[in-house]
C-alpha cells in the first residue's frame, strides 16, 4: 500500500483506535505527550513525517533545516520538530505557516511552542499541534541541528516517513513499517466498537457489551 492509500485509510479511523493498534502491532506506545495539542483548529491531520531536530544555542541563527524542509518536502507532509527538551520558545509562526500552505503541507507538530496564532487562524486555518504557545523567538536560543533523521518526542521515536495521525484526542505516530497492519487493526477495532456500542444501547447494559466483545 502506498503512502497516499495509507493516508486516505487513516483519515477514516478513530485516532484512539490507531493508538491501540500501534500498542499491539508495534509493541510500544505511539501516542505523543498529551501537552502536544491542536492550537489553531480541530481538523484531523494525517500524513508522512518530515522530521527536524533542534537544540540550544546562543547564536542568532535562522532555523535553516526547518525552512529548507518546508520548501523541499513532498506535498501533504507533516513537519515534526523536536527540541531535545527545550520548549519555552516558538518553533513555528506565521511566515513558516505561509511556506507550509504554499507547499500544500498537512500540518506542523511541535515539541515546543507556536506563535502568531491569530494570524495563522485568520489567514490560513492551518493545523498546528504544539506543546505550548510562546511569543519568544528561537534566535539566540535554539538552532536546527538536522533534518530527516530519527527524533524523539516524549517516549516516542519518530522517523522520516512514519504516518502521523492527530485530532482533538491527541497525536499518534505509526511506524511506517507497521502502517498497513496498524491500519487494518484500527479498522477492525472501529467496527467492533460500533457493534459493541449498539449492543450496549439495545440491552441497556455496559456489562453485556463487555462480556461479548471484551473491550473497554
N, C-alpha and C positions, 0 to 999 in steps of 0.2 A: 504494500500500500504506500503510495507516495505521500509527501507532506500535505499537499492540498486535500487529499482524501481524508487524511487523519484530522486535519483542522476542521473540515466540514463535519466529521463524525463527532469530535469532541464538543462542538457547539451545541449538539443536541442532547448531551447527557449532563446530569447534575454534577457540580463540582465536588460535592460530598461523596458521590459515587466514585468519582475519579480518585479521590484521596484514599478511599477504602480499597480500590483495586490496586493502586500503587503499593499500599501496605502489603497486600498478599502477593502480587506478582514480583515486585522488586525486592521484597523482604526488608524494606526500610521505609520510613515516612517520607513523603514528598511535599508535605504542606509547609509553606513558609511561616515565619513568626506572625502571630495574629496582629501585631502592630503594623504590619505592611498591609495597608487597606486602600480602597479607592478614595481619591481626593477630589475628583472632578465630576464624575457621573457614575451611574450604576450599570454601565454597559458590560456585558460579558466579554472577556478577551480570550482569544486562543491564537497561538502562533509559535513558530520556532524561536528559540532564544538566540540572541546575539549578546555575548557576554562581555562586560567591561570590568576590569579590576582597578580600583583607585586606592590610594594610600596617602598618609600625611606628608606634608612638605612645608617649608617656609618660603619656597619660590613662588613667584607670581607667574604661573603657567596656565594657559588655557587647557581644558580637558580634551586634548587632541585626539586620543583614541576614540573617545565618545563622539566627537564631532565627525571624525572620519567614518565611523561605523554608521552614523545616521545617513550619510550620503552614499555609502557603499553597500549597505546591507540589502538583501532581497526584499521586495515589496511584501508586506504582511508580517515582517519580523517584529518581535518584541525585544526592546532594548533593556537588558537586565544589568544593573550596575551594583557591584558590591564594593564596600569601603574598608574591609578589614576591621570593622567595628567602630570606625569614626563616623558619626552620624549627624552631628549638630551643624550641618551646612546644607544648602540646597544644591543637589546634584543635577537638577533639571529646572528649566524655566521656560519662559515664553519663546525665546529665539530657538532653542532646541526643539520645542514643540512645533514651531513653524517648519523647521527642517524635516521633522518626522512626518508631518502631514504632507509636505511637498513630495516626499518619497513613499507615501502610502503605507507607512508602518502601522502596526496594530495597536501598540501601547508601549508604555515605559513602566518598568518595575524596579523600584529603588530601595536599596538598603541604606536609606538616608533620607534627606529632605527634598521637598519641591517648593518652588516659589512661583509668583505670578499667577496664582490660582484664578483670579478674576479674569485676567487676560486669556488664559488657556480655556476657561469655560466659555467666555463670551465669543471669542474669535474662532475656536477650533473644536470645542467639546471633545477633546482628545483624552482617552483614558490614561491616567497616571496613578499607579499604586505606589505608595511610599510609606516609610516608617514614620515620618513626621512632616511638618510644614515648618520652613525656616526662611527668613529673608536673607540669611547670610550667604555670601559668595564663597566659592571654593578657592578663589585666588588667594595665594599666600597660605593656604591651609591644606588643600588636597590636590593631588595631581593624578592623572590617569597613568597606570603602570603597564597595562596590556589589554589586548582585545582578543576575543575568540579563544580564550583559554578557560580551563576549569576554575570556577569560583565557588565560594560557599556563602549561603545566606542562612543564618541560624545554624541548624544542624543539617541543612540540605545542600548537597552538591548540585551545581548547575553547570551543564556542559553545553557548548555550542550545538544547536540543533535539537536540544531537548524541547518537548512540547510543553508550553506554559499555558495553564488554564486558570482563569480567575473570574470572580464575580463578588457579590456582596458577602458571600461566605468566606472568602479568602482566596489565596493563590496556591496552586499545586503545580509542581514540576514533575513531568512524566519523562523518565529516561527514554531517549529515542529508541534504544534497542528493545525496550519493552512496550513501545507505544501501541502496537497492534493488539497485543494480548490485554493490555490495560483497557483499551477502548472496548474490546469485546466483553470483558468482565463488567465494566461500568454500565454498558447497555443491559446486560443481564440483571445487574443489581437494580437498575431503574425499573425494569419490567417486573421483577419480583416485588419491589416495594409498592408499585401501583396495585398489584394484585392483593398484597397484604393489607394495604390501606382500605381497599374495597371490602375485604372480609371483616376487618375491624368495625367498619361503619355498619355493614349488614348485620353482623352478630351483636353489635353493641358491646364488644369485649376486646380489649387490648390483649388479654391473655390468650384468647383463641388465635389471634393473628400471630403471636409469638410462638405458640405451640406448633402451628402448622409450618411456619416459614423459618423459625429460629433466628430471626434477625431483628436488631433494635438499633 
